[in-house]
């Protein structure tokens, strides 16, 4: 009875003694041969990638399209807006002619500026109701003080005329069809069509 048990212990002893021993080097039968190696998928080559495949990828893959849209552009601007040139401003309007009155040699004269240089200017003397008393034609000329084309025209009216009918004088620039301001005056024609040296002198 004991003999078979001891025989089993002796047979198992070598196995137990070498149970923790590390495995030995592989044998020739353990090394895989070229016939036993299974070929995997070949890596894609750069020549096989075309622009068309990239477009197909973006068209079929929403994530790829999103990445493509978010990628920074190498151009100066992705949507370039050409600025619209501002229109050329219109020329400034010509200044309005002006008129003023003054006394010269006992009579009323008028002067003014901003008329057209070299152009005709009509100086109208009118009563308050609009009836015309006289019309004096003159030419605007450059002047060292008065701006633009200047006029200085005697009206052949007495300066000091108490109780004379009221009226006004206004000048018209024939070149640019513009009127001056109205200057109120008293209309007193001199007797005999001329000014007396002793009347209205200052």
C-alpha positions in Angstrom: 0.0 0.0 0.0 2.8 2.4 0.9 4.9 1.4 -2.1 2.6 2.8 -4.8 2.2 6.1 -2.9 5.9 6.6 -2.5 6.4 5.8 -6.2 3.9 8.6 -7.0 5.6 11.1 -4.8 8.9 10.4 -6.4 7.5 10.7 -9.9 5.9 14.1 -9.1 8.9 15.4 -7.2 10.9 16.6 -10.3 7.9 18.4 -11.6 7.3 20.2 -8.3 11.0 21.0 -8.0 11.1 22.7 -11.4 7.7 24.3 -11.4 9.0 27.8 -10.7 12.0 27.6 -13.1 11.8 30.2 -16.0 11.1 28.8 -19.5 14.1 28.1 -21.7 15.0 29.8 -25.0 12.7 29.1 -27.9 13.5 26.2 -30.2 13.6 26.3 -34.0 10.0 24.9 -34.1 8.8 28.0 -32.1 10.2 30.6 -34.6 7.5 31.5 -37.3 8.5 31.0 -40.9 7.6 33.2 -43.9 4.9 30.7 -44.8 3.2 31.0 -41.4 3.2 34.9 -41.4 -0.2 36.4 -42.4 0.2 39.5 -44.5 -1.6 42.6 -43.1 -3.1 45.5 -45.0 -0.6 47.5 -46.9 -0.2 51.1 -45.7 -1.7 53.7 -48.0 0.8 55.4 -50.3 1.0 59.2 -50.8 0.5 58.8 -54.5 -2.9 57.1 -54.0 -4.3 60.1 -52.1 -5.9 62.5 -54.6 -7.8 65.7 -54.4 -11.0 63.9 -55.4 -10.7 61.5 -52.4 -10.4 64.5 -50.1 -13.5 66.0 -51.5 -15.4 62.8 -51.2 -14.3 62.5 -47.6 -15.6 66.0 -46.8 -18.8 65.3 -48.7 -19.5 62.0 -46.8 -18.0 62.9 -43.4 -19.7 65.9 -41.6 -16.9 65.9 -39.0 -14.3 66.3 -41.8 -16.3 69.1 -43.3 -16.4 70.9 -40.0 -12.7 70.6 -39.5 -12.1 71.9 -43.0 -14.3 75.0 -42.3 -12.6 75.7 -39.0 -9.1 75.5 -40.5 -7.3 78.8 -40.7 -7.1 80.2 -44.3 -3.7 81.1 -45.7 -5.1 83.9 -47.9 -5.3 87.5 -46.6 -9.0 87.3 -46.2 -11.6 84.6 -46.7 -14.3 86.9 -47.9 -12.7 90.1 -49.3 -15.0 93.1 -49.5 -13.9 95.7 -52.0 -14.5 99.2 -50.4 -16.9 101.3 -52.4 -15.3 104.5 -53.5 -17.0 107.5 -52.0 -18.7 109.8 -54.6 -17.0 113.0 -55.5 -18.6 115.8 -53.5 -20.4 118.4 -55.6 -18.6 121.7 -55.9 -19.5 124.3 -53.3 -22.2 126.7 -54.5 -21.0 130.1 -55.6 -21.4 132.8 -52.9 -24.4 135.0 -53.2 -23.7 138.5 -54.5 -24.1 141.2 -52.0 -24.9 144.9 -52.3 -24.5 148.0 -50.1 -25.1 151.7 -50.5 -22.9 154.7 -49.8 -22.9 158.4 -50.5 -20.5 159.8 -53.0 -20.5 163.5 -54.1 -23.9 164.1 -52.7 -25.6 161.2 -54.4 -26.4 157.6 -53.6 -24.1 155.0 -55.0 -24.0 151.2 -54.5 -21.2 148.7 -54.3 -21.1 145.0 -54.2 -19.1 141.8 -54.6 -19.2 138.1 -55.5 -20.5 138.9 -59.0 -19.0 137.2 -62.0 -15.7 138.9 -63.0 -16.1 140.4 -66.4 -19.8 139.7 -66.5 -22.7 142.1 -66.9 -24.6 143.2 -63.8 -27.9 145.0 -63.9 -28.6 147.4 -61.1 -32.3 147.9 -60.7 -33.8 150.9 -58.7 -37.4 150.2 -57.9 -40.1 151.8 -55.8 -41.6 149.9 -52.9 -44.5 148.7 -55.1 -42.1 147.1 -57.5 -42.3 149.7 -60.2 -38.8 150.3 -61.7 -37.3 153.8 -61.5 -34.0 153.1 -63.3 -31.8 150.3 -64.6 -28.0 150.7 -64.6 -25.8 148.3 -66.5 -22.2 147.8 -65.4 -19.5 145.2 -65.5 -18.0 143.4 -62.5 -14.3 143.8 -62.1 -11.6 142.5 -59.7 -11.1 144.7 -56.7 -8.3 144.7 -54.0 -10.8 144.8 -51.2 -14.2 143.6 -52.4 -14.3 139.8 -53.0 -15.2 138.3 -56.3 -16.3 140.5 -59.1 -17.0 144.0 -57.7 -19.2 146.8 -58.8 -19.3 150.5 -57.8 -22.2 152.3 -59.5 -23.7 155.8 -58.9 -27.5 155.8 -59.0 -28.0 159.4 -59.8 -30.2 160.0 -56.8 -30.0 162.7 -54.2 -28.6 161.3 -50.9 -30.5 163.6 -48.5 -34.1 163.6 -49.5 -36.6 164.1 -46.7 -40.0 162.7 -47.5 -39.1 161.1 -50.7 -40.8 157.9 -51.8 -39.3 154.7 -50.4 -37.8 152.1 -52.6 -34.9 149.7 -52.9 -32.0 148.8 -55.2 -31.0 145.3 -56.2 -28.4 143.9 -58.6 -28.7 141.0 -61.0 -25.7 138.9 -62.2 -26.5 138.0 -65.8 -23.8 135.3 -66.0 -25.0 133.0 -63.2 -28.6 134.4 -63.0 -28.3 135.3 -59.3 -29.7 138.3 -57.4 -28.1 140.3 -54.7 -29.8 141.4 -51.5 -32.2 144.4 -51.5 -30.9 147.7 -50.1 -33.6 150.1 -49.0 -33.2 153.7 -50.2 -35.2 156.9 -50.7 -35.8 157.7 -54.4 -35.2 161.4 -55.1 -34.1 162.1 -58.6 -32.3 165.4 -58.9 -34.0 168.3 -60.7 -33.0 168.6 -64.3 -31.6 165.1 -64.5 -28.4 165.9 -62.6 -27.1 166.5 -59.1 -26.7 170.1 -58.0 -23.3 170.7 -56.4 -25.1 172.4 -53.4 -27.7 169.7 -52.8 -26.9 166.7 -50.6 -23.3 167.5 -50.1 -21.5 166.2 -47.0 
